[in-house]
């Protein structure tokens, strides 16, 4: 098992040229395990023929899982499934990481299969306590391919911002 050595970590000052409004408040971090559900199960299980009734039941489950109070809470997350505000981001990451910015680009068709290789690495919600605001109450998502995550190539991540 991987054991990290945190003894060399130390707090450093923000860069002098960073405006005060761009600096986040200091906060502590704690971790807890949670079960997350895919908001795009049709993408995760592409060979399953979803009926309209099954889609409706799954959407009802998502709207109440794990409980109604959870939907109003902040959703900072390491790994798992994202709490998307807009659309699934895996194809966006796959295309952008290959220099494709338009789904109509002829190269896009050959890249779409690789979209399912992308994994949520980190999700950070807008949070008044820390002064983090992403658009209009949005979230930022860091994505990484499964192979890059396994190889700890964190310099290969892609950031996506979603907002209302």
CORLINHU-V68886 format. One record per residue. PHI is phi in radians with two decimals (NA if undefined). BURIAL is + if it has 24 or more other C-alpha atoms within 12 Angstrom, else -. Layout:
# CORLINHU-V68886
phi->PHI burial->BURIAL
phi->PHI burial->BURIAL
This chain:
# CORLINHU-V68886
phi->NA burial->-
phi->-1.27 burial->-
phi->-2.15 burial->-
phi->-1.54 burial->-
phi->-1.87 burial->-
phi->-1.71 burial->-
phi->-1.10 burial->-
phi->-1.55 burial->-
phi->-1.26 burial->-
phi->-2.65 burial->-
phi->-1.29 burial->-
phi->-2.12 burial->-
phi->-1.29 burial->-
phi->-1.17 burial->-
phi->-1.00 burial->-
phi->-0.99 burial->-
phi->-1.47 burial->-
phi->-1.39 burial->-
phi->-1.05 burial->-
phi->-0.98 burial->-
phi->-1.23 burial->-
phi->-1.73 burial->-
phi->-1.75 burial->-
phi->-1.58 burial->-
phi->-1.27 burial->-
phi->-1.19 burial->-
phi->-2.61 burial->-
phi->-1.70 burial->-
phi->-2.18 burial->-
phi->-2.29 burial->-
phi->-2.08 burial->-
phi->-2.56 burial->-
phi->-1.36 burial->-
phi->-2.60 burial->-
phi->-1.65 burial->-
phi->-2.10 burial->-
phi->-1.98 burial->-
phi->-1.16 burial->-
phi->-1.58 burial->+
phi->-2.31 burial->+
phi->-1.11 burial->-
phi->-1.12 burial->-
phi->-1.40 burial->-
phi->-1.28 burial->-
phi->-2.21 burial->-
phi->-1.17 burial->-
phi->-1.53 burial->-
phi->-1.52 burial->-
phi->-1.56 burial->-
phi->-1.25 burial->-
phi->-1.46 burial->-
phi->-1.04 burial->-
phi->-1.13 burial->-
phi->-1.15 burial->-
phi->-1.08 burial->-
phi->-1.10 burial->-
phi->-1.13 burial->-
phi->-1.16 burial->-
phi->-1.09 burial->-
phi->-1.13 burial->-
phi->-1.03 burial->-
phi->-1.03 burial->+
phi->-1.24 burial->-
phi->-2.07 burial->-
phi->-1.65 burial->-
phi->-1.33 burial->-
phi->-2.82 burial->-
phi->-1.03 burial->-
phi->-1.12 burial->-
phi->-1.10 burial->-
phi->-1.21 burial->-
phi->-1.57 burial->-
phi->-1.37 burial->-
phi->-1.25 burial->-
phi->-2.21 burial->+
phi->-1.41 burial->+
phi->-2.65 burial->+
phi->-1.95 burial->+
phi->1.17 burial->+
phi->1.37 burial->+
phi->-1.68 burial->+
phi->-1.34 burial->+
phi->-1.64 burial->+
phi->-1.34 burial->+
phi->-1.73 burial->+
phi->-2.08 burial->-
phi->-1.67 burial->-
phi->-1.02 burial->+
phi->-1.82 burial->+
phi->-1.08 burial->+
phi->-1.15 burial->+
phi->-1.00 burial->+
phi->-1.14 burial->+
phi->-1.05 burial->+
phi->-1.20 burial->+
phi->-1.08 burial->+
phi->-1.20 burial->+
phi->-1.93 burial->-
phi->1.36 burial->-
phi->-1.82 burial->-
phi->-1.93 burial->-
phi->-2.34 burial->-
phi->-1.07 burial->-
phi->-1.44 burial->-
phi->-1.06 burial->-
phi->-1.02 burial->-
phi->-1.29 burial->-
phi->-1.07 burial->+
phi->-1.02 burial->-
phi->-1.31 burial->-
phi->-1.74 burial->+
phi->-1.05 burial->+
phi->-1.03 burial->-
phi->-1.26 burial->+
phi->-1.06 burial->+
phi->-1.32 burial->+
phi->-1.41 burial->+
phi->-1.48 burial->+
phi->-2.24 burial->+
phi->-1.11 burial->+
phi->-1.69 burial->+
phi->-2.63 burial->+
phi->-2.17 burial->+
phi->-2.18 burial->+
phi->-1.44 burial->+
phi->-1.05 burial->+
phi->-2.55 burial->+
phi->-1.07 burial->-
phi->-1.09 burial->-
phi->-1.83 burial->-
phi->1.40 burial->-
phi->-1.62 burial->+
phi->-2.32 burial->+
phi->-1.92 burial->+
phi->1.15 burial->-
phi->-1.73 burial->-
phi->0.97 burial->-
phi->-1.68 burial->+
phi->-2.39 burial->+
phi->-1.93 burial->+
phi->-2.25 burial->+
phi->-1.82 burial->+
phi->-2.05 burial->+
phi->-2.59 burial->+
phi->-1.29 burial->+
phi->-1.04 burial->-
phi->-1.18 burial->-
phi->-1.20 burial->-
phi->-1.12 burial->-
phi->-1.09 burial->-
phi->-1.51 burial->-
phi->1.03 burial->-
phi->-1.64 burial->-
phi->-1.28 burial->-
phi->-1.38 burial->-
phi->-1.83 burial->+
phi->-1.49 burial->+
phi->-2.17 burial->+
phi->-1.81 burial->+
phi->-2.24 burial->+
phi->-1.86 burial->+
phi->-2.18 burial->+
phi->-2.61 burial->-
phi->-1.12 burial->-
